[in-house]
Amino acid sequence: MSNEHIRTVAATALACFDAVMDWLGLSGGKNEGREYVCLNPLRNDSKPGSFKVNRDSGAWRDWADNADAKGGDLVALTRYLLGLKSQGEAADRLAHFLGIEKSNPPDRARNDEREGCNRKASTTPKKPANEPASKADGDTCIMPVPDDAPAPPASHMRHGKPSHRWEYRAADGRLNFIVYRWEATKEQRKQFSPVSLWRTAAGKLKWKFKGPPAPQPLYGLPSLAKVAPVVKVEGEKAADAAAILLPDHPVVTWQGGAGAVGKADFSPLAGREVWLWPDNDEAGTKAMEAVAAALFKIGAASVKRFDLSHFAAAPGNDNGMPTLTPGEPLQAGDDAADLVARSWTAAHLALILPAALVEIEPPAKVGAGKTATKPEPTDGESAARRFELSDRGVYYHEPDKAPRWVCAWLEVAARVRNPHGEGWGKLVNFADPDRTPKRRIIADALLSGDGIELERTLRDAGLHISPTGRPLLRQYLIEAAPKARARISSRVGWHDAGADGAVFVLPDRAIGSGDEWIYETESPSSATFAIRGTLKGWQDEVAALCSGNSRLLFAVSFSFAAALLYLVGMDGGGFHWRGDSSGGKTTALIVGASVCGGRGYVQVWRATDNALESVALAHCDAPLFLDELAQIDPRFAGEIAYLLANGQQKNRAQRTGGLRARATWRVLFLSSGEIGLLEHMGEAGKSPRAGQEIRLAEIPADAGKGLGIFEELHGYAGGAEFSKALTEAARRNYGGAFVAFLEKLGRHQHEVADTVKAAQRVFHQHCLTDQAHGQARRVADRFALVGAAGELARQWGIVPWQAGEAMQAARTCFGAWLARRGGEGNQEDRAALRAVREFLRRYGESIHCLGSPGER
């Protein structure tokens, strides 16, 4: 074996890096820069970290191996993992997988690098499906799975629990292997992984996240008992949908998608008529061409393909009869599942059969000098194929010309708009020169004109663009028509998603169903939401220590309560802890804030009203913590309390003289300070109105146990030590509780209002008399909301408290507020009496002196 051939195989393998990783059993790893980090299948590792492969050179090393295992390319990696004796033998095995023949000239092999990822050599020996396939490393794949096998894994260490799983079964129904699917997230695209059973050299049965060796059995083999023509699609989801549309037909597919046709065992289809249903894209067409060739080779009776232009129709019903009317062509990538989503049924599909099927001639029937060609694309397909997106970037194709490079890789992921259906644009993904992933929203307005501003925007973000690529870049973005839709919002919190209910938008995610939602703002406040540590760590080290402390329980419950305002239909409002310095007020704020984020989540009063408007928008339907009331100008303190609670931005004029649209929010805020609102406003000669005091309910921070804000120290020597322990624990674990609470709310959002209102009625019965004024009842509703939120969090397993503990803490704090207020009566009457007393105290003697001389 020549060194040139080994280098050719190594270069081809590098171009097919991901496919080779899967073949070698290294799927499920993660990328760290240009290093691929994965588990070493030769060891019982629990998590990836020490085994790394360079994506650019193929060099690899196992840093945990005492033998210093390492190599310079993927051929050496193949030799190591398969236990082969030489580089030449490893190159042969790898070449066989990539479809590279020994006799291929090196130049041809290089030209076929990209094709090598999508085909296998046709000389792959076939084994019966029930015969174990041995591996050189001593492990053997077992199919079908025996009855005494352990249960397959419920989740993947990196991707978590799969959203769906498809069982590949033998013709007699016994399990062969499984394919897991994980939906796309903001961090990664959708993921698939086969899971198969292996017997180790020691005789132990073990499930691995890897596919069985080729040839792999098909999905849907039990359905071959039906005698109708076999329908072959690409992908398990499409197979399930095709079975709905063609219920009388067997439906099969193969594992691994377009790039793994050569690994499938098509022998069960010998002698059958097969209908090929490709995905509506170039990769799907090529995959089915390879399938057709394989079917003719194993002796299929006939092969036909669906002409996808027949699916450009809208399904309907007329007097109970299925109808089809002309409609939009399929979009790129559409398959049977997309037809089902568009309300196609088996009756609709029957209307286009057999006209939608085109006979494929076997290779022997193609005459000498005649070349088999692909069908002409439709106009929609032509436009889609004009631009090509590959790993190396965006290319523009013109007839009889070399492809033109436009820019680096730039994926158009979705069309976006604001909640009002305006401000349309496109969501794009790319990477800057440091390979840092970037996500940007390109407003459609930037696509007008000559595109200079568009180019400036993307270059500034780090996208590499051809010097002459601006017009084509603009054209590429204009023509891109992704199926996905997303909405943009400049504030966090609940947003109406129509029939799908409500969606809660956070800076890094959206919780709920329907369209994807994206948070976009220039405000730095969005950085305050963060997650660190684990929910279990927070429960054990923070939430558990709140038990027995009414103010701490109230602070944590308050954080959950903020997310209930929208669902219950309540206005915002605030609470204020007043107490001496070093009494634990700031610690309690940090503990409450740990539900959503770290120490940076706590804001300060020291800000302008305009700045606090932005802060309120960034905390809509989320808790807002404000420390040190004394830091705000006393002249504006009362008005800002109104501003935050009322949830409306001040009126501002446009340049044209009209009023701008006012931003709105719903916010619960918890404040602290050594003085209260009344005293602070008094420093500027202002008197608080009852409405201001109601919107900011003042609670004495001292719990009355001689420990400041604390009541139970849980074994700590003193309040200072307890405060330090809480603060340090809240810095180690935070943020996960709020997300967990929102996920529960998303599933129970239609039930919560009744639960909270019932709790408020009981709260009134316990804490107020029938003579209570409406002002006291409004504040009682807010306290009850906090208690109910804490009880919901306990019920859903988010806090480890006893039943009723959160509600009792809310009653305790409400009682302290009521006592400080002076009862449950009308505050305006008390304010008037207080003003008269203060006037008489100051000017009583002067008034007496104003009488007549005879009255003195």
Sequence and secondary structure as in RCSB ss.txt:
>XXXX:A:sequence
MSNEHIRTVAATALACFDAVMDWLGLSGGKNEGREYVCLNPLRNDSKPGSFKVNRDSGAWRDWADNADAKGGDLV
ALTRYLLGLKSQGEAADRLAHFLGIEKSNPPDRARNDEREGCNRKASTTPKKPANEPASKADGDTCIMPVPDDAP
APPASHMRHGKPSHRWEYRAADGRLNFIVYRWEATKEQRKQFSPVSLWRTAAGKLKWKFKGPPAPQPLYGLPSLA
KVAPVVKVEGEKAADAAAILLPDHPVVTWQGGAGAVGKADFSPLAGREVWLWPDNDEAGTKAMEAVAAALFKIGA
ASVKRFDLSHFAAAPGNDNGMPTLTPGEPLQAGDDAADLVARSWTAAHLALILPAALVEIEPPAKVGAGKTATKP
EPTDGESAARRFELSDRGVYYHEPDKAPRWVCAWLEVAARVRNPHGEGWGKLVNFADPDRTPKRRIIADALLSGD
GIELERTLRDAGLHISPTGRPLLRQYLIEAAPKARARISSRVGWHDAGADGAVFVLPDRAIGSGDEWIYETESPS
SATFAIRGTLKGWQDEVAALCSGNSRLLFAVSFSFAAALLYLVGMDGGGFHWRGDSSGGKTTALIVGASVCGGRG
YVQVWRATDNALESVALAHCDAPLFLDELAQIDPRFAGEIAYLLANGQQKNRAQRTGGLRARATWRVLFLSSGEI
GLLEHMGEAGKSPRAGQEIRLAEIPADAGKGLGIFEELHGYAGGAEFSKALTEAARRNYGGAFVAFLEKLGRHQH
EVADTVKAAQRVFHQHCLTDQAHGQARRVADRFALVGAAGELARQWGIVPWQAGEAMQAARTCFGAWLARRGGEG
NQEDRAALRAVREFLRRYGESIHCLGSPGER
>XXXX:A:secstr
  HHHHHHHHHHHHHTHHHHHHHTT TT EEETTEEEE  TTTT SS SSEEEETTT  EEETT TT  EESSHH
HHHHHHHT S HHHHHHHHHHHHT  TTS HHHHHHTHHHHTT   TT     TTS EE TTS EE SS  TT  
   SSBTTTBS SEEEEEE TTS EEEEEEEE   SSS  EEEEEEEEE TTS EEEESS   SSB  BTGGGGG
S S EEEESSHHHHHHHHHHSTTS EEB TTGGGGGGGB  GGGTTSEEEEE  SSHHHHHHHHHHHHHHHHHT 
SEEEEE GGGG EEEEEETTEEEEEE     TT  HHHHHHTT  HHHHHTTTTTTEEEE  GGGS TT      
   HHHHHHHHEEEETTEEEE  TTS  EEEES  EEEEEEE TTS S EEEEEEE TT  EEEEEEEGGGGSTT
SHHHHHHHHHTT  B TT HHHHHHHHHH   S EEEEESS EEEE GGG EEEEETTEEESSSSEEEE  S GG
GGG   BS HHHHIIIIIHHHTT HHHHHHHHHHHHGGGHHHHT   EEEEEE  TTSSHHHHHHHHHTTT SGG
G EES S HHHHHHHHHTTTTSEEEEE GGGS TTTHHHHHHHHHHTB    B TTSSB    B   EEEEEESS
 HHHHHHTTT    HHHHHHEEEEES  SSSSTT S  TT SSHHHHHHHHHHHHHHSBSHHHHHHHHHHHHHTT
THHHHHHHHHHHHHHHH  TT  HHHHHHHHHHHHHHHHHHHHHHTTSS   TTHHHHHHHHHHHHHHHHHTSSS
 HHHHHHHHHHHHHHHHHHHHHHHTS GGG 
